[in-house]
Amino acid sequence: MRLRKKSNINEKIIKFNDIIINADTDINDANKGHWRNLWVNSVDSADSVSNADRHLFIELGTGKGDFISQTAELNKNIYFLGLEMESTVLYAAAKKIREKDLTNVRLLIFDINNIEDIFDENEVDRIYINFCDPWPKKRHAKRRLTHIRFLDKYRRILVPNGEIHFKTDNRGLFDFSLEQFELANLNVSDITYDLHADNLAGNVETEYEKKFSSLGVPICRCVVKF
Ligand SMILES: C[S@@+](CC[C@H](N)C(=O)[O-])C[C@H]1O[C@@H](n2cnc3c(N)ncnc32)[C@H](O)[C@@H]1O
């Protein structure tokens, strides 16, 4: 049964091979340090910024793509890569990107644990971490995407002064993350424990954000500078 489900999704994904990149089959060492080349000659720009100087923002655990598709639509002069290991949800994200006819965003079927294998030093300008899995058991703390183990990986791939924009509904994960940012000597700003009450201008909601805020759960957010 599971096999049939998997082969169905693979067939569907092939129709989106201009948007979805499968890390297992479609990328190699040549991509590392050269992700912006995906967009050479493909993004219309009214400004004079060269391809190499254009910002590259990535989202970890893109899910069904509400956030990345809307954020990329609002920022067409920035390149976006969404990293997600579940091809079924990424298919939903790809549909949204095609509907909006966006050329500045691609989706990568990829396990974030190996992030430093595919990005070079100083290659990424900003990382979005939206509602990552909280891994509530203490013995699983190392799997949280804001654990210092991951922060060391992000430090390698981010430009100096690069940023993480982090949102979660999970107060325990948020407090843990603030401790990890301090442990890593990082500068944290824009901390809020109730993003929606604060009415942050330009906030783009994710699927999980909509779900939890509609249940009355306050959303925590902060910006971390490297
Ligand atoms: C809780 S969901 C949040 C989805 C979306 N960001 C949102 O806010 O609606 C977390 C997502 O991260 C993905 N994910 C978790 N661990 C991952 C990993 N190691 N590599 C890639 N994706 C991962 C999951 O498959 C899932 O789609």
PDBQT file of the ligand as one rigid body, heavy atoms in Angstrom, charges set to zero:
ROOT
HETATM    1  C1  LIG A 301       5.581  21.020  11.895  1.00  0.00    +0.000 C 
HETATM    2  S1  LIG A 301       5.808  21.079  10.194  1.00  0.00    +0.000 S 
HETATM    3  C2  LIG A 301       5.782  22.825   9.808  1.00  0.00    +0.000 C 
HETATM    4  C3  LIG A 301       5.537  23.090   8.363  1.00  0.00    +0.000 C 
HETATM    5  C4  LIG A 301       5.571  24.594   7.949  1.00  0.00    +0.000 C 
HETATM    6  N1  LIG A 301       6.869  25.171   8.158  1.00  0.00    +0.000 N 
HETATM    7  C5  LIG A 301       4.513  25.372   8.682  1.00  0.00    +0.000 C 
HETATM    8  O1  LIG A 301       4.873  26.211   9.527  1.00  0.00    +0.000 OA
HETATM    9  O2  LIG A 301       3.319  25.192   8.407  1.00  0.00    +0.000 OA
HETATM   10  C6  LIG A 301       7.540  20.699  10.090  1.00  0.00    +0.000 C 
HETATM   11  C7  LIG A 301       7.985  20.324   8.686  1.00  0.00    +0.000 C 
HETATM   12  O3  LIG A 301       9.399  20.111   8.690  1.00  0.00    +0.000 OA
HETATM   13  C8  LIG A 301       9.708  18.950   7.940  1.00  0.00    +0.000 C 
HETATM   14  N2  LIG A 301      10.968  18.407   8.471  1.00  0.00    +0.000 N 
HETATM   15  C9  LIG A 301      11.173  17.964   9.733  1.00  0.00    +0.000 A 
HETATM   16  N3  LIG A 301      12.434  17.525   9.882  1.00  0.00    +0.000 NA
HETATM   17  C10 LIG A 301      13.047  17.707   8.680  1.00  0.00    +0.000 A 
HETATM   18  C11 LIG A 301      14.352  17.435   8.191  1.00  0.00    +0.000 A 
HETATM   19  N4  LIG A 301      15.296  16.889   8.963  1.00  0.00    +0.000 N 
HETATM   20  N5  LIG A 301      14.636  17.731   6.906  1.00  0.00    +0.000 NA
HETATM   21  C12 LIG A 301      13.673  18.261   6.100  1.00  0.00    +0.000 A 
HETATM   22  N6  LIG A 301      12.415  18.544   6.504  1.00  0.00    +0.000 NA
HETATM   23  C13 LIG A 301      12.101  18.265   7.779  1.00  0.00    +0.000 A 
HETATM   24  C14 LIG A 301       8.510  18.041   8.145  1.00  0.00    +0.000 C 
HETATM   25  O4  LIG A 301       8.401  17.071   7.114  1.00  0.00    +0.000 OA
HETATM   26  C15 LIG A 301       7.355  19.044   8.160  1.00  0.00    +0.000 C 
HETATM   27  O5  LIG A 301       6.823  19.260   6.872  1.00  0.00    +0.000 OA
ENDROOT
TORSDOF 0
